[in-house]
Amino acid sequence: MSVETIEKRSTSRKLAPQYRVLLHNDDYNSMEHVVQSLIATVPSLTQPQAISIMMEAHTNGLALVITCAQEHAEFYCETLKSHGLSSTIEPDE
């Protein structure tokens, strides 16, 4: 068996690395706008979850929105930014 075959086998079983989508607090968006933007961006979020995320960012300056595959995380981050929110992603270690 070649090294390449062994590598392909080991990488095919690995799960895609997960990324955290983070929401940063700001002083210019209303709480309601943040909640609506979260719900519009991440369809799996309920209103109570979105309110909780918004309050965590408001209180602590930063909140975890969702942990997901990198491609989805980048999409959610960019979509939040398009709503005027401050968002980043980081690897979930």
PDB file of N, CA, C and O in Angstrom:
ATOM      1  N   MET A   1       0.849  -1.184   0.000  1.00  0.00           N
ATOM      2  CA  MET A   1       0.000   0.000   0.000  1.00  0.00           C
ATOM      3  C   MET A   1       0.894   1.247   0.000  1.00  0.00           C
ATOM      4  O   MET A   1       1.849   1.324   0.773  1.00  0.00           O
ATOM      5  N   SER A   2       0.596   2.193  -0.839  1.00  0.00           N
ATOM      6  CA  SER A   2       1.421   3.394  -0.925  1.00  0.00           C
ATOM      7  C   SER A   2       1.066   4.369   0.197  1.00  0.00           C
ATOM      8  O   SER A   2       0.000   4.277   0.805  1.00  0.00           O
ATOM      9  N   VAL A   3       1.969   5.293   0.453  1.00  0.00           N
ATOM     10  CA  VAL A   3       1.735   6.325   1.474  1.00  0.00           C
ATOM     11  C   VAL A   3       0.509   7.153   1.102  1.00  0.00           C
ATOM     12  O   VAL A   3      -0.296   7.515   1.960  1.00  0.00           O
ATOM     13  N   GLU A   4       0.382   7.445  -0.190  1.00  0.00           N
ATOM     14  CA  GLU A   4      -0.754   8.248  -0.647  1.00  0.00           C
ATOM     15  C   GLU A   4      -2.087   7.583  -0.305  1.00  0.00           C
ATOM     16  O   GLU A   4      -3.023   8.255   0.127  1.00  0.00           O
ATOM     17  N   THR A   5      -2.175   6.266  -0.497  1.00  0.00           N
ATOM     18  CA  THR A   5      -3.407   5.540  -0.186  1.00  0.00           C
ATOM     19  C   THR A   5      -3.728   5.639   1.301  1.00  0.00           C
ATOM     20  O   THR A   5      -4.875   5.874   1.682  1.00  0.00           O
ATOM     21  N   ILE A   6      -2.712   5.460   2.133  1.00  0.00           N
ATOM     22  CA  ILE A   6      -2.906   5.556   3.581  1.00  0.00           C
ATOM     23  C   ILE A   6      -3.353   6.965   3.968  1.00  0.00           C
ATOM     24  O   ILE A   6      -4.260   7.124   4.784  1.00  0.00           O
ATOM     25  N   GLU A   7      -2.723   7.987   3.389  1.00  0.00           N
ATOM     26  CA  GLU A   7      -3.106   9.373   3.692  1.00  0.00           C
ATOM     27  C   GLU A   7      -4.547   9.639   3.291  1.00  0.00           C
ATOM     28  O   GLU A   7      -5.298  10.256   4.046  1.00  0.00           O
ATOM     29  N   LYS A   8      -4.940   9.177   2.105  1.00  0.00           N
ATOM     30  CA  LYS A   8      -6.311   9.407   1.639  1.00  0.00           C
ATOM     31  C   LYS A   8      -7.307   8.765   2.587  1.00  0.00           C
ATOM     32  O   LYS A   8      -8.349   9.350   2.882  1.00  0.00           O
ATOM     33  N   ARG A   9      -6.996   7.564   3.067  1.00  0.00           N
ATOM     34  CA  ARG A   9      -7.892   6.886   4.001  1.00  0.00           C
ATOM     35  C   ARG A   9      -8.024   7.668   5.296  1.00  0.00           C
ATOM     36  O   ARG A   9      -9.129   7.826   5.815  1.00  0.00           O
ATOM     37  N   SER A  10      -6.918   8.153   5.820  1.00  0.00           N
ATOM     38  CA  SER A  10      -6.972   8.846   7.103  1.00  0.00           C
ATOM     39  C   SER A  10      -7.659  10.212   6.980  1.00  0.00           C
ATOM     40  O   SER A  10      -8.362  10.633   7.898  1.00  0.00           O
ATOM     41  N   THR A  11      -7.462  10.897   5.863  1.00  0.00           N
ATOM     42  CA  THR A  11      -8.093  12.217   5.729  1.00  0.00           C
ATOM     43  C   THR A  11      -9.577  12.093   5.394  1.00  0.00           C
ATOM     44  O   THR A  11     -10.353  12.977   5.759  1.00  0.00           O
ATOM     45  N   SER A  12      -9.991  11.046   4.726  1.00  0.00           N
ATOM     46  CA  SER A  12     -11.404  10.927   4.352  1.00  0.00           C
ATOM     47  C   SER A  12     -12.285  10.706   5.580  1.00  0.00           C
ATOM     48  O   SER A  12     -13.479  11.000   5.542  1.00  0.00           O
ATOM     49  N   ARG A  13     -11.707  10.191   6.673  1.00  0.00           N
ATOM     50  CA  ARG A  13     -12.488   9.944   7.893  1.00  0.00           C
ATOM     51  C   ARG A  13     -12.555  11.160   8.797  1.00  0.00           C
ATOM     52  O   ARG A  13     -13.408  11.218   9.683  1.00  0.00           O
ATOM     53  N   LYS A  14     -11.683  12.127   8.599  1.00  0.00           N
ATOM     54  CA  LYS A  14     -11.670  13.307   9.455  1.00  0.00           C
ATOM     55  C   LYS A  14     -12.902  14.159   9.188  1.00  0.00           C
ATOM     56  O   LYS A  14     -13.330  14.331   8.046  1.00  0.00           O
ATOM     57  N   LEU A  15     -13.456  14.682  10.265  1.00  0.00           N
ATOM     58  CA  LEU A  15     -14.564  15.625  10.110  1.00  0.00           C
ATOM     59  C   LEU A  15     -13.978  16.973   9.697  1.00  0.00           C
ATOM     60  O   LEU A  15     -12.841  17.300  10.034  1.00  0.00           O
ATOM     61  N   ALA A  16     -14.766  17.736   8.972  1.00  0.00           N
ATOM     62  CA  ALA A  16     -14.310  19.072   8.580  1.00  0.00           C
ATOM     63  C   ALA A  16     -14.062  19.878   9.850  1.00  0.00           C
ATOM     64  O   ALA A  16     -14.849  19.807  10.794  1.00  0.00           O
ATOM     65  N   PRO A  17     -12.968  20.650   9.878  1.00  0.00           N
ATOM     66  CA  PRO A  17     -12.722  21.445  11.087  1.00  0.00           C
ATOM     67  C   PRO A  17     -13.865  22.432  11.327  1.00  0.00           C
ATOM     68  O   PRO A  17     -14.407  23.013  10.387  1.00  0.00           O
ATOM     69  N   GLN A  18     -14.214  22.606  12.572  1.00  0.00           N
ATOM     70  CA  GLN A  18     -15.314  23.484  12.926  1.00  0.00           C
ATOM     71  C   GLN A  18     -14.797  24.890  13.233  1.00  0.00           C
ATOM     72  O   GLN A  18     -13.678  25.068  13.715  1.00  0.00           O
ATOM     73  N   TYR A  19     -15.634  25.877  12.942  1.00  0.00           N
ATOM     74  CA  TYR A  19     -15.292  27.280  13.188  1.00  0.00           C
ATOM     75  C   TYR A  19     -16.386  27.929  14.006  1.00  0.00           C
ATOM     76  O   TYR A  19     -17.567  27.617  13.851  1.00  0.00           O
ATOM     77  N   ARG A  20     -15.975  28.844  14.887  1.00  0.00           N
ATOM     78  CA  ARG A  20     -16.927  29.616  15.694  1.00  0.00           C
ATOM     79  C   ARG A  20     -17.207  30.938  14.995  1.00  0.00           C
ATOM     80  O   ARG A  20     -16.283  31.635  14.576  1.00  0.00           O
ATOM     81  N   VAL A  21     -18.474  31.276  14.873  1.00  0.00           N
ATOM     82  CA  VAL A  21     -18.882  32.586  14.368  1.00  0.00           C
ATOM     83  C   VAL A  21     -19.138  33.455  15.595  1.00  0.00           C
ATOM     84  O   VAL A  21     -19.969  33.122  16.439  1.00  0.00           O
ATOM     85  N   LEU A  22     -18.418  34.572  15.686  1.00  0.00           N
ATOM     86  CA  LEU A  22     -18.505  35.440  16.854  1.00  0.00           C
ATOM     87  C   LEU A  22     -19.166  36.766  16.499  1.00  0.00           C
ATOM     88  O   LEU A  22     -18.898  37.346  15.447  1.00  0.00           O
ATOM     89  N   LEU A  23     -20.020  37.227  17.379  1.00  0.00           N
ATOM     90  CA  LEU A  23     -20.666  38.531  17.237  1.00  0.00           C
ATOM     91  C   LEU A  23     -20.016  39.478  18.233  1.00  0.00           C
ATOM     92  O   LEU A  23     -19.920  39.172  19.421  1.00  0.00           O
ATOM     93  N   HIS A  24     -19.573  40.626  17.746  1.00  0.00           N
ATOM     94  CA  HIS A  24     -18.943  41.635  18.602  1.00  0.00           C
ATOM     95  C   HIS A  24     -19.957  42.728  18.925  1.00  0.00           C
ATOM     96  O   HIS A  24     -20.773  43.097  18.080  1.00  0.00           O
ATOM     97  N   ASN A  25     -19.902  43.236  20.137  1.00  0.00           N
ATOM     98  CA  ASN A  25     -20.789  44.325  20.527  1.00  0.00           C
ATOM     99  C   ASN A  25     -20.424  45.599  19.761  1.00  0.00           C
ATOM    100  O   ASN A  25     -19.260  45.818  19.428  1.00  0.00           O
ATOM    101  N   ASP A  26     -21.405  46.416  19.493  1.00  0.00           N
ATOM    102  CA  ASP A  26     -21.152  47.743  18.909  1.00  0.00           C
ATOM    103  C   ASP A  26     -22.098  48.736  19.564  1.00  0.00           C
ATOM    104  O   ASP A  26     -23.043  48.350  20.252  1.00  0.00           O
ATOM    105  N   ASP A  27     -21.837  50.007  19.345  1.00  0.00           N
ATOM    106  CA  ASP A  27     -22.654  51.043  19.981  1.00  0.00           C
ATOM    107  C   ASP A  27     -23.647  51.690  19.025  1.00  0.00           C
ATOM    108  O   ASP A  27     -24.274  52.690  19.374  1.00  0.00           O
ATOM    109  N   TYR A  28     -23.802  51.134  17.815  1.00  0.00           N
ATOM    110  CA  TYR A  28     -24.673  51.828  16.862  1.00  0.00           C
ATOM    111  C   TYR A  28     -25.845  51.011  16.352  1.00  0.00           C
ATOM    112  O   TYR A  28     -26.762  51.601  15.782  1.00  0.00           O
ATOM    113  N   ASN A  29     -25.880  49.702  16.514  1.00  0.00           N
ATOM    114  CA  ASN A  29     -27.050  48.937  16.082  1.00  0.00           C
ATOM    115  C   ASN A  29     -27.997  48.731  17.257  1.00  0.00           C
ATOM    116  O   ASN A  29     -27.571  48.479  18.384  1.00  0.00           O
ATOM    117  N   SER A  30     -29.304  48.846  16.965  1.00  0.00           N
ATOM    118  CA  SER A  30     -30.290  48.617  18.023  1.00  0.00           C
ATOM    119  C   SER A  30     -30.322  47.129  18.356  1.00  0.00           C
ATOM    120  O   SER A  30     -29.987  46.286  17.524  1.00  0.00           O
ATOM    121  N   MET A  31     -30.725  46.823  19.569  1.00  0.00           N
ATOM    122  CA  MET A  31     -30.837  45.428  19.991  1.00  0.00           C
ATOM    123  C   MET A  31     -31.791  44.669  19.080  1.00  0.00           C
ATOM    124  O   MET A  31     -31.535  43.520  18.720  1.00  0.00           O
ATOM    125  N   GLU A  32     -32.881  45.310  18.712  1.00  0.00           N
ATOM    126  CA  GLU A  32     -33.870  44.668  17.843  1.00  0.00           C
ATOM    127  C   GLU A  32     -33.262  44.335  16.477  1.00  0.00           C
ATOM    128  O   GLU A  32     -33.492  43.253  15.936  1.00  0.00           O
ATOM    129  N   HIS A  33     -32.490  45.268  15.927  1.00  0.00           N
ATOM    130  CA  HIS A  33     -31.843  45.027  14.632  1.00  0.00           C
ATOM    131  C   HIS A  33     -30.879  43.838  14.718  1.00  0.00           C
ATOM    132  O   HIS A  33     -30.825  43.013  13.807  1.00  0.00           O
ATOM    133  N   VAL A  34     -30.128  43.756  15.806  1.00  0.00           N
ATOM    134  CA  VAL A  34     -29.176  42.653  15.989  1.00  0.00           C
ATOM    135  C   VAL A  34     -29.931  41.324  16.039  1.00  0.00           C
ATOM    136  O   VAL A  34     -29.539  40.363  15.377  1.00  0.00           O
ATOM    137  N   VAL A  35     -31.006  41.268  16.817  1.00  0.00           N
ATOM    138  CA  VAL A  35     -31.798  40.040  16.933  1.00  0.00           C
ATOM    139  C   VAL A  35     -32.374  39.645  15.569  1.00  0.00           C
ATOM    140  O   VAL A  35     -32.283  38.483  15.171  1.00  0.00           O
ATOM    141  N   GLN A  36     -32.966  40.606  14.854  1.00  0.00           N
ATOM    142  CA  GLN A  36     -33.545  40.317  13.542  1.00  0.00           C
ATOM    143  C   GLN A  36     -32.476  39.848  12.550  1.00  0.00           C
ATOM    144  O   GLN A  36     -32.720  38.948  11.747  1.00  0.00           O
ATOM    145  N   SER A  37     -31.293  40.462  12.611  1.00  0.00           N
ATOM    146  CA  SER A  37     -30.199  40.092  11.710  1.00  0.00           C
ATOM    147  C   SER A  37     -29.702  38.675  12.004  1.00  0.00           C
ATOM    148  O   SER A  37     -29.404  37.911  11.086  1.00  0.00           O
ATOM    149  N   LEU A  38     -29.617  38.337  13.279  1.00  0.00           N
ATOM    150  CA  LEU A  38     -29.189  36.983  13.660  1.00  0.00           C
ATOM    151  C   LEU A  38     -30.182  35.941  13.132  1.00  0.00           C
ATOM    152  O   LEU A  38     -29.782  34.924  12.565  1.00  0.00           O
ATOM    153  N   ILE A  39     -31.462  36.202  13.321  1.00  0.00           N
ATOM    154  CA  ILE A  39     -32.502  35.263  12.869  1.00  0.00           C
ATOM    155  C   ILE A  39     -32.490  35.143  11.340  1.00  0.00           C
ATOM    156  O   ILE A  39     -32.645  34.048  10.799  1.00  0.00           O
ATOM    157  N   ALA A  40     -32.307  36.260  10.658  1.00  0.00           N
ATOM    158  CA  ALA A  40     -32.281  36.247   9.188  1.00  0.00           C
ATOM    159  C   ALA A  40     -31.035  35.535   8.658  1.00  0.00           C
ATOM    160  O   ALA A  40     -31.079  34.917   7.594  1.00  0.00           O
ATOM    161  N   THR A  41     -29.935  35.619   9.389  1.00  0.00           N
ATOM    162  CA  THR A  41     -28.668  35.052   8.937  1.00  0.00           C
ATOM    163  C   THR A  41     -28.548  33.564   9.234  1.00  0.00           C
ATOM    164  O   THR A  41     -28.108  32.787   8.387  1.00  0.00           O
ATOM    165  N   VAL A  42     -28.939  33.175  10.435  1.00  0.00           N
ATOM    166  CA  VAL A  42     -28.806  31.771  10.861  1.00  0.00           C
ATOM    167  C   VAL A  42     -30.216  31.214  11.091  1.00  0.00           C
ATOM    168  O   VAL A  42     -30.778  31.361  12.176  1.00  0.00           O
ATOM    169  N   PRO A  43     -30.782  30.574  10.059  1.00  0.00           N
ATOM    170  CA  PRO A  43     -32.178  30.128  10.121  1.00  0.00           C
ATOM    171  C   PRO A  43     -32.483  29.180  11.284  1.00  0.00           C
ATOM    172  O   PRO A  43     -33.633  29.096  11.716  1.00  0.00           O
ATOM    173  N   SER A  44     -31.479  28.464  11.799  1.00  0.00           N
ATOM    174  CA  SER A  44     -31.735  27.517  12.890  1.00  0.00           C
ATOM    175  C   SER A  44     -31.930  28.208  14.249  1.00  0.00           C
ATOM    176  O   SER A  44     -32.366  27.577  15.212  1.00  0.00           O
ATOM    177  N   LEU A  45     -31.605  29.501  14.319  1.00  0.00           N
ATOM    178  CA  LEU A  45     -31.753  30.223  15.595  1.00  0.00           C
ATOM    179  C   LEU A  45     -33.210  30.583  15.849  1.00  0.00           C
ATOM    180  O   LEU A  45     -33.923  31.032  14.952  1.00  0.00           O
ATOM    181  N   THR A  46     -33.636  30.376  17.094  1.00  0.00           N
ATOM    182  CA  THR A  46     -34.962  30.833  17.511  1.00  0.00           C
ATOM    183  C   THR A  46     -34.816  32.266  18.010  1.00  0.00           C
ATOM    184  O   THR A  46     -33.703  32.743  18.231  1.00  0.00           O
ATOM    185  N   GLN A  47     -35.945  32.948  18.184  1.00  0.00           N
ATOM    186  CA  GLN A  47     -35.878  34.318  18.705  1.00  0.00           C
ATOM    187  C   GLN A  47     -35.258  34.352  20.100  1.00  0.00           C
ATOM    188  O   GLN A  47     -34.413  35.210  20.356  1.00  0.00           O
ATOM    189  N   PRO A  48     -35.646  33.448  21.024  1.00  0.00           N
ATOM    190  CA  PRO A  48     -34.998  33.477  22.346  1.00  0.00           C
ATOM    191  C   PRO A  48     -33.483  33.244  22.266  1.00  0.00           C
ATOM    192  O   PRO A  48     -32.730  33.860  23.021  1.00  0.00           O
ATOM    193  N   GLN A  49     -33.034  32.381  21.380  1.00  0.00           N
ATOM    194  CA  GLN A  49     -31.592  32.161  21.218  1.00  0.00           C
ATOM    195  C   GLN A  49     -30.908  33.421  20.688  1.00  0.00           C
ATOM    196  O   GLN A  49     -29.838  33.800  21.166  1.00  0.00           O
ATOM    197  N   ALA A  50     -31.523  34.061  19.708  1.00  0.00           N
ATOM    198  CA  ALA A  50     -30.961  35.286  19.131  1.00  0.00           C
ATOM    199  C   ALA A  50     -30.896  36.393  20.188  1.00  0.00           C
ATOM    200  O   ALA A  50     -29.919  37.141  20.239  1.00  0.00           O
ATOM    201  N   ILE A  51     -31.914  36.501  21.018  1.00  0.00           N
ATOM    202  CA  ILE A  51     -31.926  37.505  22.095  1.00  0.00           C
ATOM    203  C   ILE A  51     -30.792  37.208  23.078  1.00  0.00           C
ATOM    204  O   ILE A  51     -30.097  38.119  23.528  1.00  0.00           O
ATOM    205  N   SER A  52     -30.615  35.934  23.404  1.00  0.00           N
ATOM    206  CA  SER A  52     -29.563  35.530  24.331  1.00  0.00           C
ATOM    207  C   SER A  52     -28.173  35.865  23.777  1.00  0.00           C
ATOM    208  O   SER A  52     -27.311  36.354  24.508  1.00  0.00           O
ATOM    209  N   ILE A  53     -27.962  35.601  22.489  1.00  0.00           N
ATOM    210  CA  ILE A  53     -26.678  35.917  21.835  1.00  0.00           C
ATOM    211  C   ILE A  53     -26.446  37.432  21.847  1.00  0.00           C
ATOM    212  O   ILE A  53     -25.356  37.899  22.178  1.00  0.00           O
ATOM    213  N   MET A  54     -27.480  38.189  21.485  1.00  0.00           N
ATOM    214  CA  MET A  54     -27.376  39.649  21.461  1.00  0.00           C
ATOM    215  C   MET A  54     -27.040  40.179  22.851  1.00  0.00           C
ATOM    216  O   MET A  54     -26.187  41.057  22.985  1.00  0.00           O
ATOM    217  N   MET A  55     -27.702  39.655  23.894  1.00  0.00           N
ATOM    218  CA  MET A  55     -27.453  40.118  25.260  1.00  0.00           C
ATOM    219  C   MET A  55     -26.045  39.760  25.727  1.00  0.00           C
ATOM    220  O   MET A  55     -25.400  40.542  26.426  1.00  0.00           O
ATOM    221  N   GLU A  56     -25.571  38.575  25.338  1.00  0.00           N
ATOM    222  CA  GLU A  56     -24.215  38.179  25.713  1.00  0.00           C
ATOM    223  C   GLU A  56     -23.186  39.120  25.079  1.00  0.00           C
ATOM    224  O   GLU A  56     -22.238  39.546  25.739  1.00  0.00           O
ATOM    225  N   ALA A  57     -23.378  39.440  23.794  1.00  0.00           N
ATOM    226  CA  ALA A  57     -22.463  40.376  23.120  1.00  0.00           C
ATOM    227  C   ALA A  57     -22.554  41.755  23.774  1.00  0.00           C
ATOM    228  O   ALA A  57     -21.539  42.421  23.979  1.00  0.00           O
ATOM    229  N   HIS A  58     -23.767  42.172  24.096  1.00  0.00           N
ATOM    230  CA  HIS A  58     -23.988  43.484  24.721  1.00  0.00           C
ATOM    231  C   HIS A  58     -23.296  43.564  26.081  1.00  0.00           C
ATOM    232  O   HIS A  58     -22.678  44.575  26.414  1.00  0.00           O
ATOM    233  N   THR A  59     -23.405  42.501  26.853  1.00  0.00           N
ATOM    234  CA  THR A  59     -22.870  42.464  28.220  1.00  0.00           C
ATOM    235  C   THR A  59     -21.363  42.204  28.257  1.00  0.00           C
ATOM    236  O   THR A  59     -20.631  42.865  28.994  1.00  0.00           O
ATOM    237  N   ASN A  60     -20.903  41.232  27.451  1.00  0.00           N
ATOM    238  CA  ASN A  60     -19.506  40.779  27.527  1.00  0.00           C
ATOM    239  C   ASN A  60     -18.626  41.265  26.377  1.00  0.00           C
ATOM    240  O   ASN A  60     -17.413  41.053  26.381  1.00  0.00           O
ATOM    241  N   GLY A  61     -19.250  41.922  25.387  1.00  0.00           N
ATOM    242  CA  GLY A  61     -18.480  42.427  24.247  1.00  0.00           C
ATOM    243  C   GLY A  61     -18.318  41.433  23.122  1.00  0.00           C
ATOM    244  O   GLY A  61     -17.889  41.794  22.026  1.00  0.00           O
ATOM    245  N   LEU A  62     -18.662  40.170  23.387  1.00  0.00           N
ATOM    246  CA  LEU A  62     -18.463  39.111  22.396  1.00  0.00           C
ATOM    247  C   LEU A  62     -19.418  37.967  22.698  1.00  0.00           C
ATOM    248  O   LEU A  62     -19.664  37.651  23.862  1.00  0.00           O
ATOM    249  N   ALA A  63     -19.962  37.341  21.644  1.00  0.00           N
ATOM    250  CA  ALA A  63     -20.850  36.191  21.849  1.00  0.00           C
ATOM    251  C   ALA A  63     -20.660  35.174  20.738  1.00  0.00           C
ATOM    252  O   ALA A  63     -20.399  35.531  19.589  1.00  0.00           O
ATOM    253  N   LEU A  64     -20.793  33.903  21.095  1.00  0.00           N
ATOM    254  CA  LEU A  64     -20.756  32.827  20.110  1.00  0.00           C
ATOM    255  C   LEU A  64     -22.122  32.739  19.447  1.00  0.00           C
ATOM    256  O   LEU A  64     -23.143  32.601  20.120  1.00  0.00           O
ATOM    257  N   VAL A  65     -22.130  32.822  18.114  1.00  0.00           N
ATOM    258  CA  VAL A  65     -23.385  32.723  17.364  1.00  0.00           C
ATOM    259  C   VAL A  65     -23.666  31.265  17.033  1.00  0.00           C
ATOM    260  O   VAL A  65     -24.743  30.751  17.334  1.00  0.00           O
ATOM    261  N   ILE A  66     -22.679  30.590  16.403  1.00  0.00           N
ATOM    262  CA  ILE A  66     -22.849  29.202  15.975  1.00  0.00           C
ATOM    263  C   ILE A  66     -21.464  28.618  15.710  1.00  0.00           C
ATOM    264  O   ILE A  66     -20.525  29.349  15.393  1.00  0.00           O
ATOM    265  N   THR A  67     -21.346  27.318  15.840  1.00  0.00           N
ATOM    266  CA  THR A  67     -20.130  26.601  15.475  1.00  0.00           C
ATOM    267  C   THR A  67     -20.500  25.681  14.319  1.00  0.00           C
ATOM    268  O   THR A  67     -21.445  24.897  14.407  1.00  0.00           O
ATOM    269  N   CYS A  68     -19.730  25.791  13.221  1.00  0.00           N
ATOM    270  CA  CYS A  68     -20.081  25.034  12.016  1.00  0.00           C
ATOM    271  C   CYS A  68     -18.851  24.898  11.113  1.00  0.00           C
ATOM    272  O   CYS A  68     -17.763  25.358  11.458  1.00  0.00           O
ATOM    273  N   ALA A  69     -19.037  24.268   9.970  1.00  0.00           N
ATOM    274  CA  ALA A  69     -17.950  24.114   9.000  1.00  0.00           C
ATOM    275  C   ALA A  69     -17.475  25.492   8.524  1.00  0.00           C
ATOM    276  O   ALA A  69     -18.233  26.462   8.541  1.00  0.00           O
ATOM    277  N   GLN A  70     -16.222  25.559   8.104  1.00  0.00           N
ATOM    278  CA  GLN A  70     -15.611  26.846   7.739  1.00  0.00           C
ATOM    279  C   GLN A  70     -16.403  27.594   6.666  1.00  0.00           C
ATOM    280  O   GLN A  70     -16.609  28.802   6.779  1.00  0.00           O
ATOM    281  N   GLU A  71     -16.842  26.891   5.638  1.00  0.00           N
ATOM    282  CA  GLU A  71     -17.570  27.555   4.548  1.00  0.00           C
ATOM    283  C   GLU A  71     -18.852  28.219   5.061  1.00  0.00           C
ATOM    284  O   GLU A  71     -19.163  29.352   4.694  1.00  0.00           O
ATOM    285  N   HIS A  72     -19.586  27.505   5.909  1.00  0.00           N
ATOM    286  CA  HIS A  72     -20.801  28.086   6.491  1.00  0.00           C
ATOM    287  C   HIS A  72     -20.458  29.238   7.421  1.00  0.00           C
ATOM    288  O   HIS A  72     -21.136  30.265   7.418  1.00  0.00           O
ATOM    289  N   ALA A  73     -19.405  29.070   8.218  1.00  0.00           N
ATOM    290  CA  ALA A  73     -18.997  30.120   9.155  1.00  0.00           C
ATOM    291  C   ALA A  73     -18.655  31.406   8.406  1.00  0.00           C
ATOM    292  O   ALA A  73     -19.057  32.495   8.815  1.00  0.00           O
ATOM    293  N   GLU A  74     -17.909  31.272   7.306  1.00  0.00           N
ATOM    294  CA  GLU A  74     -17.550  32.451   6.510  1.00  0.00           C
ATOM    295  C   GLU A  74     -18.792  33.115   5.946  1.00  0.00           C
ATOM    296  O   GLU A  74     -18.899  34.342   5.935  1.00  0.00           O
ATOM    297  N   PHE A  75     -19.736  32.300   5.477  1.00  0.00           N
ATOM    298  CA  PHE A  75     -20.984  32.839   4.928  1.00  0.00           C
ATOM    299  C   PHE A  75     -21.774  33.597   6.005  1.00  0.00           C
ATOM    300  O   PHE A  75     -22.222  34.720   5.775  1.00  0.00           O
ATOM    301  N   TYR A  76     -21.939  32.977   7.175  1.00  0.00           N
ATOM    302  CA  TYR A  76     -22.677  33.634   8.261  1.00  0.00           C
ATOM    303  C   TYR A  76     -21.996  34.935   8.684  1.00  0.00           C
ATOM    304  O   TYR A  76     -22.656  35.951   8.902  1.00  0.00           O
ATOM    305  N   CYS A  77     -20.672  34.888   8.797  1.00  0.00           N
ATOM    306  CA  CYS A  77     -19.907  36.077   9.199  1.00  0.00           C
ATOM    307  C   CYS A  77     -20.117  37.218   8.199  1.00  0.00           C
ATOM    308  O   CYS A  77     -20.403  38.350   8.589  1.00  0.00           O
ATOM    309  N   GLU A  78     -19.972  36.910   6.910  1.00  0.00           N
ATOM    310  CA  GLU A  78     -20.147  37.936   5.872  1.00  0.00           C
ATOM    311  C   GLU A  78     -21.572  38.462   5.842  1.00  0.00           C
ATOM    312  O   GLU A  78     -21.795  39.654   5.629  1.00  0.00           O
ATOM    313  N   THR A  79     -22.542  37.572   6.056  1.00  0.00           N
ATOM    314  CA  THR A  79     -23.947  37.991   6.055  1.00  0.00           C
ATOM    315  C   THR A  79     -24.236  38.913   7.238  1.00  0.00           C
ATOM    316  O   THR A  79     -24.937  39.914   7.091  1.00  0.00           O
ATOM    317  N   LEU A  80     -23.696  38.578   8.409  1.00  0.00           N
ATOM    318  CA  LEU A  80     -23.867  39.462   9.572  1.00  0.00           C
ATOM    319  C   LEU A  80     -23.248  40.831   9.282  1.00  0.00           C
ATOM    320  O   LEU A  80     -23.829  41.863   9.618  1.00  0.00           O
ATOM    321  N   LYS A  81     -22.071  40.834   8.659  1.00  0.00           N
ATOM    322  CA  LYS A  81     -21.420  42.102   8.307  1.00  0.00           C
ATOM    323  C   LYS A  81     -22.277  42.893   7.322  1.00  0.00           C
ATOM    324  O   LYS A  81     -22.339  44.120   7.402  1.00  0.00           O
ATOM    325  N   SER A  82     -22.935  42.203   6.396  1.00  0.00           N
ATOM    326  CA  SER A  82     -23.781  42.902   5.419  1.00  0.00           C
ATOM    327  C   SER A  82     -24.989  43.551   6.093  1.00  0.00           C
ATOM    328  O   SER A  82     -25.591  44.475   5.547  1.00  0.00           O
ATOM    329  N   HIS A  83     -25.337  43.062   7.281  1.00  0.00           N
ATOM    330  CA  HIS A  83     -26.415  43.670   8.083  1.00  0.00           C
ATOM    331  C   HIS A  83     -25.873  44.777   8.982  1.00  0.00           C
ATOM    332  O   HIS A  83     -26.612  45.336   9.793  1.00  0.00           O
ATOM    333  N   GLY A  84     -24.588  45.095   8.842  1.00  0.00           N
ATOM    334  CA  GLY A  84     -23.990  46.175   9.619  1.00  0.00           C
ATOM    335  C   GLY A  84     -23.458  45.738  10.977  1.00  0.00           C
ATOM    336  O   GLY A  84     -23.115  46.576  11.810  1.00  0.00           O
ATOM    337  N   LEU A  85     -23.387  44.429  11.201  1.00  0.00           N
ATOM    338  CA  LEU A  85     -22.898  43.927  12.481  1.00  0.00           C
ATOM    339  C   LEU A  85     -21.407  43.607  12.394  1.00  0.00           C
ATOM    340  O   LEU A  85     -20.870  43.390  11.308  1.00  0.00           O
ATOM    341  N   SER A  86     -20.758  43.581  13.530  1.00  0.00           N
ATOM    342  CA  SER A  86     -19.341  43.246  13.602  1.00  0.00           C
ATOM    343  C   SER A  86     -19.211  41.771  13.963  1.00  0.00           C
ATOM    344  O   SER A  86     -19.675  41.339  15.018  1.00  0.00           O
ATOM    345  N   SER A  87     -18.569  40.991  13.067  1.00  0.00           N
ATOM    346  CA  SER A  87     -18.481  39.556  13.262  1.00  0.00           C
ATOM    347  C   SER A  87     -17.134  39.039  12.773  1.00  0.00           C
ATOM    348  O   SER A  87     -16.565  39.565  11.817  1.00  0.00           O
ATOM    349  N   THR A  88     -16.629  38.003  13.438  1.00  0.00           N
ATOM    350  CA  THR A  88     -15.405  37.324  13.010  1.00  0.00           C
ATOM    351  C   THR A  88     -15.617  35.828  13.164  1.00  0.00           C
ATOM    352  O   THR A  88     -16.574  35.382  13.796  1.00  0.00           O
ATOM    353  N   ILE A  89     -14.695  35.052  12.568  1.00  0.00           N
ATOM    354  CA  ILE A  89     -14.696  33.611  12.806  1.00  0.00           C
ATOM    355  C   ILE A  89     -13.336  33.201  13.337  1.00  0.00           C
ATOM    356  O   ILE A  89     -12.330  33.874  13.113  1.00  0.00           O
ATOM    357  N   GLU A  90     -13.329  32.074  14.050  1.00  0.00           N
ATOM    358  CA  GLU A  90     -12.063  31.515  14.555  1.00  0.00           C
ATOM    359  C   GLU A  90     -12.219  30.005  14.614  1.00  0.00           C
ATOM    360  O   GLU A  90     -13.329  29.498  14.773  1.00  0.00           O
ATOM    361  N   PRO A  91     -11.090  29.274  14.483  1.00  0.00           N
ATOM    362  CA  PRO A  91     -11.179  27.811  14.584  1.00  0.00           C
ATOM    363  C   PRO A  91     -11.701  27.395  15.960  1.00  0.00           C
ATOM    364  O   PRO A  91     -11.368  28.009  16.974  1.00  0.00           O
ATOM    365  N   ASP A  92     -12.516  26.355  15.979  1.00  0.00           N
ATOM    366  CA  ASP A  92     -13.034  25.816  17.230  1.00  0.00           C
ATOM    367  C   ASP A  92     -12.060  24.749  17.711  1.00  0.00           C
ATOM    368  O   ASP A  92     -12.049  23.634  17.188  1.00  0.00           O
ATOM    369  N   GLU A  93     -11.246  25.084  18.701  1.00  0.00           N
ATOM    370  CA  GLU A  93     -10.206  24.149  19.145  1.00  0.00           C
ATOM    371  C   GLU A  93     -10.634  23.404  20.382  1.00  0.00           C
ATOM    372  O   GLU A  93      -9.881  22.576  20.895  1.00  0.00           O
TER     373      GLU A  93
END
